[in-house]
Structure formats: structure tokens, C-alpha cells
Amino acid sequence: MRTPRRNRGNGAFWVYLAIAAIGLVGTAYFNIKGFTEPSDSFLSAWFANSAVTSLSIDLLVVASAASIFIILEGRRLGMRWYWLYVIASFVTAVAFTFALFLAMRERKLAATE
């Protein structure tokens, strides 16, 4: 026997949305600057030293897990355009798209209850 879900508030939606905004604003400037500055290539800078390499590998692993979660959860919930979050991650930032997906997921879950 399934236990009924408790009524979901919209608090998590707004928290995820705020995190998405911070992720977009906090990365956009540096992404643009990284592509426009005359220096090493953008991707070679990801592995410039041990500390940055660790952060880059961490981001790549989390982005991979988040992409898989977005695809599986988007399909499971019947969300429209779920795959667009994965594609947008390559253009913007996972910090933005994953948090935005989680906000939209909260909205979908609230609507289905």
C-alpha cells in the first residue's frame, strides 16, 4: 500500500531557482571572459595545475551524473524538453541548468499531486 505524499510547498522551487540564478550569473562572466581573453585555450586552462584539474574532474563527473539524472527523471515524470537542460549545460553552466531542472521538477511534482 502506498503512503500518500504530503502536500509539497513551493519553498524548494524558489531555493532551486535562486541557486540557478546564482549559477548563471556567477559563471557567465567568467565563461565569456575565458573565451575572449587572448591566453591559453579555454579547455587547456581546465587542467592548468593540480587544484584546477581536481575541480575540473569533479565538475565533469557531477555533470555526467546530473545529465543522467535529468534524462531519467525527465522521462519518468513526463517533463517536456528535459533534454534541453543537458544541451544547455554545454553552453551555459551545469550550476545553472541542473538547479533549474530541479526547480522545474519541483513544479512538476507539485502539479501531479
N, CA and C atoms as a LAMMPS dump frame, in Angstrom:
ITEM: TIMESTEP
0
ITEM: NUMBER OF ATOMS
339
ITEM: BOX BOUNDS ff ff ff
-5.0000000000000000e+02 5.0000000000000000e+02
-5.0000000000000000e+02 5.0000000000000000e+02
-5.0000000000000000e+02 5.0000000000000000e+02
ITEM: ATOMS id mol type element x y z
1 1 1 N 0.841 -1.19 0
2 1 2 C 0 0 0
3 1 3 C 0.877 1.241 0
4 2 1 N 0.616 2.128 -0.905
5 2 2 C 1.401 3.358 -0.998
6 2 3 C 0.954 4.351 0.052
7 3 1 N 1.933 5.025 0.615
8 3 2 C 1.598 6.083 1.55
9 3 3 C 1.405 7.368 0.758
10 4 1 N 0.389 8.13 1.096
11 4 2 C 0.146 9.36 0.346
12 4 3 C 1.279 10.367 0.559
13 5 1 N 1.616 11.088 -0.499
14 5 2 C 2.628 12.127 -0.373
15 5 3 C 2.042 13.314 0.363
16 6 1 N 2.886 13.922 1.154
17 6 2 C 2.406 15.131 1.826
18 6 3 C 2.406 16.28 0.832
19 7 1 N 1.616 17.258 1.086
20 7 2 C 1.498 18.389 0.181
21 7 3 C 2.837 19.111 0.075
22 8 1 N 3.342 19.265 -1.138
23 8 2 C 4.629 19.919 -1.369
24 8 3 C 4.43 21.424 -1.378
25 9 1 N 5.225 22.102 -0.574
26 9 2 C 5.233 23.557 -0.628
27 9 3 C 6.061 24 -1.82
28 10 1 N 6.117 25.276 -2.055
29 10 2 C 6.91 25.747 -3.177
30 10 3 C 8.253 26.308 -2.724
31 11 1 N 8.637 26.068 -1.475
32 11 2 C 9.911 26.562 -0.952
33 11 3 C 11.107 26.027 -1.714
34 12 1 N 11.123 24.731 -1.985
35 12 2 C 12.25 24.126 -2.705
36 12 3 C 12.341 24.697 -4.116
37 13 1 N 11.213 24.939 -4.75
38 13 2 C 11.208 25.532 -6.088
39 13 3 C 11.97 26.852 -6.091
40 14 1 N 11.665 27.719 -5.137
41 14 2 C 12.303 29.035 -5.095
42 14 3 C 13.775 28.948 -4.716
43 15 1 N 14.115 28.02 -3.838
44 15 2 C 15.524 27.834 -3.479
45 15 3 C 16.313 27.373 -4.696
46 16 1 N 15.808 26.367 -5.412
47 16 2 C 16.484 25.898 -6.622
48 16 3 C 16.578 26.998 -7.677
49 17 1 N 15.524 27.776 -7.815
50 17 2 C 15.53 28.865 -8.792
51 17 3 C 16.58 29.916 -8.428
52 18 1 N 16.702 30.233 -7.146
53 18 2 C 17.727 31.189 -6.7
54 18 3 C 19.128 30.642 -6.961
55 19 1 N 19.333 29.349 -6.692
56 19 2 C 20.63 28.726 -6.958
57 19 3 C 20.933 28.752 -8.451
58 20 1 N 19.921 28.512 -9.278
59 20 2 C 20.109 28.563 -10.729
60 20 3 C 20.543 29.966 -11.162
61 21 1 N 19.911 30.992 -10.617
62 21 2 C 20.271 32.368 -10.968
63 21 3 C 21.704 32.671 -10.552
64 22 1 N 22.085 32.241 -9.366
65 22 2 C 23.466 32.436 -8.898
66 22 3 C 24.435 31.678 -9.803
67 23 1 N 24.054 30.45 -10.186
68 23 2 C 24.895 29.655 -11.071
69 23 3 C 25.072 30.298 -12.431
70 24 1 N 24.02 30.913 -12.953
71 24 2 C 24.106 31.563 -14.258
72 24 3 C 24.952 32.831 -14.174
73 25 1 N 24.627 33.687 -13.228
74 25 2 C 25.339 34.957 -13.1
75 25 3 C 26.796 34.725 -12.688
76 26 1 N 27.01 33.783 -11.782
77 26 2 C 28.355 33.537 -11.28
78 26 3 C 29.302 32.906 -12.278
79 27 1 N 28.774 32.277 -13.307
80 27 2 C 29.64 31.626 -14.293
81 27 3 C 29.674 32.342 -15.638
82 28 1 N 28.626 33.043 -15.996
83 28 2 C 28.533 33.652 -17.326
84 28 3 C 29.684 34.614 -17.597
85 29 1 N 29.968 35.486 -16.663
86 29 2 C 31.038 36.468 -16.848
87 29 3 C 32.37 35.771 -17.119
88 30 1 N 32.684 34.767 -16.314
89 30 2 C 33.97 34.093 -16.452
90 30 3 C 34.023 33.198 -17.693
91 31 1 N 32.894 32.633 -18.092
92 31 2 C 32.86 31.872 -19.346
93 31 3 C 33.137 32.772 -20.536
94 32 1 N 32.488 33.92 -20.56
95 32 2 C 32.702 34.87 -21.657
96 32 3 C 34.141 35.368 -21.641
97 33 1 N 34.622 35.721 -20.469
98 33 2 C 35.994 36.206 -20.331
99 33 3 C 36.996 35.128 -20.756
100 34 1 N 36.741 33.878 -20.416
101 34 2 C 37.633 32.785 -20.779
102 34 3 C 37.728 32.565 -22.274
103 35 1 N 36.643 32.814 -22.98
104 35 2 C 36.649 32.642 -24.438
105 35 3 C 37.224 33.857 -25.172
106 36 1 N 37.125 35.034 -24.572
107 36 2 C 37.526 36.247 -25.277
108 36 3 C 38.934 36.726 -24.948
109 37 1 N 39.497 36.3 -23.824
110 37 2 C 40.845 36.743 -23.464
111 37 3 C 41.893 36.072 -24.34
112 38 1 N 42.886 36.823 -24.768
113 38 2 C 43.975 36.208 -25.53
114 38 3 C 44.951 35.5 -24.59
115 39 1 N 44.714 34.213 -24.362
116 39 2 C 45.581 33.428 -23.486
117 39 3 C 45.51 31.97 -23.922
118 40 1 N 45.833 31.075 -23.016
119 40 2 C 45.712 29.649 -23.325
120 40 3 C 44.279 29.344 -23.735
121 41 1 N 44.101 28.236 -24.392
122 41 2 C 42.745 27.877 -24.8
123 41 3 C 41.887 27.592 -23.571
124 42 1 N 40.611 27.743 -23.751
125 42 2 C 39.652 27.562 -22.652
126 42 3 C 39.783 26.177 -22.024
127 43 1 N 39.865 25.149 -22.849
128 43 2 C 39.92 23.788 -22.318
129 43 3 C 41.27 23.443 -21.691
130 44 1 N 42.359 23.983 -22.214
131 44 2 C 43.66 23.682 -21.611
132 44 3 C 43.758 24.311 -20.219
133 45 1 N 43.046 25.404 -19.989
134 45 2 C 43.042 26.034 -18.67
135 45 3 C 42.368 25.144 -17.618
136 46 1 N 41.509 24.224 -18.057
137 46 2 C 40.845 23.311 -17.124
138 46 3 C 41.843 22.409 -16.405
139 47 1 N 43 22.204 -17.004
140 47 2 C 43.985 21.281 -16.454
141 47 3 C 45.332 21.979 -16.248
142 48 1 N 45.291 23.252 -15.874
143 48 2 C 46.498 24.066 -15.729
144 48 3 C 47.378 23.64 -14.554
145 49 1 N 46.791 23.172 -13.477
146 49 2 C 47.553 22.701 -12.316
147 49 3 C 46.735 21.66 -11.569
148 50 1 N 47.283 21.101 -10.516
149 50 2 C 46.61 20.004 -9.8
150 50 3 C 45.276 20.424 -9.193
151 51 1 N 45.22 21.606 -8.61
152 51 2 C 43.982 22.064 -7.974
153 51 3 C 42.872 22.248 -9.008
154 52 1 N 43.196 22.886 -10.114
155 52 2 C 42.198 23.119 -11.161
156 52 3 C 41.797 21.807 -11.83
157 53 1 N 42.761 20.908 -12.012
158 53 2 C 42.453 19.598 -12.589
159 53 3 C 41.471 18.845 -11.708
160 54 1 N 41.683 18.89 -10.391
161 54 2 C 40.762 18.233 -9.454
162 54 3 C 39.359 18.809 -9.579
163 55 1 N 39.255 20.135 -9.623
164 55 2 C 37.943 20.775 -9.765
165 55 3 C 37.297 20.452 -11.108
166 56 1 N 38.099 20.391 -12.154
167 56 2 C 37.57 20.084 -13.489
168 56 3 C 37.031 18.663 -13.56
169 57 1 N 37.784 17.715 -13.015
170 57 2 C 37.308 16.324 -12.997
171 57 3 C 36.062 16.21 -12.143
172 58 1 N 36.037 16.9 -11.004
173 58 2 C 34.856 16.916 -10.131
174 58 3 C 33.645 17.421 -10.904
175 59 1 N 33.804 18.53 -11.619
176 59 2 C 32.702 19.091 -12.402
177 59 3 C 32.247 18.137 -13.493
178 60 1 N 33.186 17.514 -14.2
179 60 2 C 32.825 16.589 -15.276
180 60 3 C 32.06 15.377 -14.758
181 61 1 N 32.458 14.862 -13.591
182 61 2 C 31.758 13.707 -13.015
183 61 3 C 30.363 14.11 -12.542
184 62 1 N 30.256 15.237 -11.857
185 62 2 C 28.943 15.704 -11.388
186 62 3 C 28.045 16.039 -12.576
187 63 1 N 28.599 16.668 -13.611
188 63 2 C 27.809 16.992 -14.8
189 63 3 C 27.305 15.726 -15.485
190 64 1 N 28.131 14.685 -15.513
191 64 2 C 27.7 13.412 -16.113
192 64 3 C 26.559 12.796 -15.312
193 65 1 N 26.718 12.753 -13.984
194 65 2 C 25.662 12.197 -13.124
195 65 3 C 24.38 13.032 -13.232
196 66 1 N 24.519 14.349 -13.245
197 66 2 C 23.352 15.228 -13.357
198 66 3 C 22.646 15.027 -14.695
199 67 1 N 23.411 14.859 -15.763
200 67 2 C 22.812 14.637 -17.087
201 67 3 C 22.011 13.347 -17.124
202 68 1 N 22.572 12.294 -16.552
203 68 2 C 21.855 11.013 -16.496
204 68 3 C 20.581 11.162 -15.671
205 69 1 N 20.693 11.836 -14.512
206 69 2 C 19.521 12.048 -13.655
207 69 3 C 18.451 12.859 -14.39
208 70 1 N 18.856 13.916 -15.066
209 70 2 C 17.906 14.756 -15.798
210 70 3 C 17.165 13.942 -16.851
211 71 1 N 17.886 13.133 -17.596
212 71 2 C 17.253 12.332 -18.65
213 71 3 C 16.3 11.302 -18.059
214 72 1 N 16.753 10.555 -17.06
215 72 2 C 15.898 9.515 -16.472
216 72 3 C 14.696 10.104 -15.735
217 73 1 N 14.937 11.135 -14.944
218 73 2 C 13.85 11.737 -14.165
219 73 3 C 12.896 12.512 -15.062
220 74 1 N 13.431 13.183 -16.067
221 74 2 C 12.569 13.9 -17.008
222 74 3 C 11.629 12.96 -17.733
223 75 1 N 12.163 11.824 -18.166
224 75 2 C 11.312 10.813 -18.818
225 75 3 C 10.284 10.251 -17.85
226 76 1 N 10.747 9.907 -16.645
227 76 2 C 9.856 9.289 -15.653
228 76 3 C 8.676 10.193 -15.314
229 77 1 N 8.941 11.481 -15.208
230 77 2 C 7.887 12.421 -14.833
231 77 3 C 7.109 12.961 -16.032
232 78 1 N 7.557 12.622 -17.239
233 78 2 C 6.884 13.129 -18.426
234 78 3 C 7.089 14.614 -18.639
235 79 1 N 8.252 15.096 -18.237
236 79 2 C 8.546 16.518 -18.412
237 79 3 C 8.855 16.802 -19.879
238 80 1 N 8.417 17.935 -20.348
239 80 2 C 8.689 18.333 -21.724
240 80 3 C 10.057 18.991 -21.779
241 81 1 N 10.775 18.786 -22.884
242 81 2 C 12.045 19.445 -23.158
243 81 3 C 13.134 19.148 -22.127
244 82 1 N 13.048 18.034 -21.408
245 82 2 C 14.038 17.723 -20.367
246 82 3 C 15.455 17.641 -20.926
247 83 1 N 15.594 17.186 -22.166
248 83 2 C 16.906 17.034 -22.787
249 83 3 C 17.577 18.371 -23.052
250 84 1 N 16.781 19.427 -23.106
251 84 2 C 17.325 20.749 -23.361
252 84 3 C 18.219 21.226 -22.207
253 85 1 N 17.93 20.772 -20.989
254 85 2 C 18.778 21.128 -19.846
255 85 3 C 20.193 20.575 -20.027
256 86 1 N 20.309 19.368 -20.553
257 86 2 C 21.619 18.747 -20.782
258 86 3 C 22.372 19.517 -21.852
259 87 1 N 21.712 19.843 -22.944
260 87 2 C 22.364 20.592 -24.023
261 87 3 C 22.771 21.986 -23.546
262 88 1 N 21.902 22.635 -22.798
263 88 2 C 22.193 23.981 -22.302
264 88 3 C 23.383 23.99 -21.346
265 89 1 N 23.66 22.855 -20.706
266 89 2 C 24.808 22.77 -19.802
267 89 3 C 26.119 23.023 -20.525
268 90 1 N 26.182 22.657 -21.798
269 90 2 C 27.412 22.857 -22.566
270 90 3 C 27.597 24.319 -22.966
271 91 1 N 26.503 25.065 -23.018
272 91 2 C 26.546 26.454 -23.459
273 91 3 C 26.595 27.419 -22.274
274 92 1 N 25.937 27.08 -21.195
275 92 2 C 25.901 27.954 -20.019
276 92 3 C 26.762 27.336 -18.921
277 93 1 N 26.124 26.655 -17.974
278 93 2 C 26.85 26.021 -16.874
279 93 3 C 25.94 25.002 -16.206
280 94 1 N 26.514 23.918 -15.747
281 94 2 C 25.756 22.909 -15.007
282 94 3 C 25.193 23.52 -13.721
283 95 1 N 25.923 24.457 -13.136
284 95 2 C 25.449 25.14 -11.93
285 95 3 C 24.107 25.818 -12.17
286 96 1 N 23.876 26.256 -13.374
287 96 2 C 22.605 26.872 -13.75
288 96 3 C 21.565 25.836 -14.163
289 97 1 N 21.915 24.987 -15.12
290 97 2 C 20.912 24.103 -15.718
291 97 3 C 20.422 23.018 -14.774
292 98 1 N 21.307 22.47 -13.94
293 98 2 C 20.861 21.412 -13.039
294 98 3 C 19.927 21.979 -11.967
295 99 1 N 20.287 23.134 -11.416
296 99 2 C 19.402 23.755 -10.424
297 99 3 C 18.073 24.165 -11.051
298 100 1 N 18.104 24.651 -12.289
299 100 2 C 16.863 25 -12.984
300 100 3 C 16.007 23.755 -13.219
301 101 1 N 16.64 22.654 -13.621
302 101 2 C 15.897 21.405 -13.788
303 101 3 C 15.247 20.992 -12.473
304 102 1 N 15.995 21.078 -11.37
305 102 2 C 15.428 20.694 -10.071
306 102 3 C 14.239 21.582 -9.693
307 103 1 N 14.307 22.868 -10.038
308 103 2 C 13.171 23.767 -9.784
309 103 3 C 11.955 23.341 -10.606
310 104 1 N 12.166 23.073 -11.878
311 104 2 C 11.063 22.648 -12.743
312 104 3 C 10.534 21.272 -12.338
313 105 1 N 11.4 20.433 -11.834
314 105 2 C 10.985 19.119 -11.315
315 105 3 C 10.064 19.304 -10.114
316 106 1 N 10.422 20.222 -9.216
317 106 2 C 9.567 20.514 -8.059
318 106 3 C 8.2 21.005 -8.507
319 107 1 N 8.2 21.852 -9.51
320 107 2 C 6.928 22.366 -10.043
321 107 3 C 6.087 21.227 -10.625
322 108 1 N 6.732 20.317 -11.357
323 108 2 C 6.023 19.168 -11.96
324 108 3 C 5.482 18.262 -10.869
325 109 1 N 6.3 17.976 -9.85
326 109 2 C 5.831 17.118 -8.753
327 109 3 C 4.658 17.73 -8.007
328 110 1 N 4.719 19.035 -7.799
329 110 2 C 3.615 19.727 -7.117
330 110 3 C 2.343 19.679 -7.961
331 111 1 N 2.48 19.771 -9.27
332 111 2 C 1.32 19.75 -10.162
333 111 3 C 0.675 18.37 -10.254
334 112 1 N 1.454 17.328 -10.042
335 112 2 C 0.918 15.964 -10.161
336 112 3 C 0.304 15.454 -8.865
337 113 1 N 0.456 16.225 -7.792
338 113 2 C -0.117 15.769 -6.514
339 113 3 C -1.536 16.216 -6.338
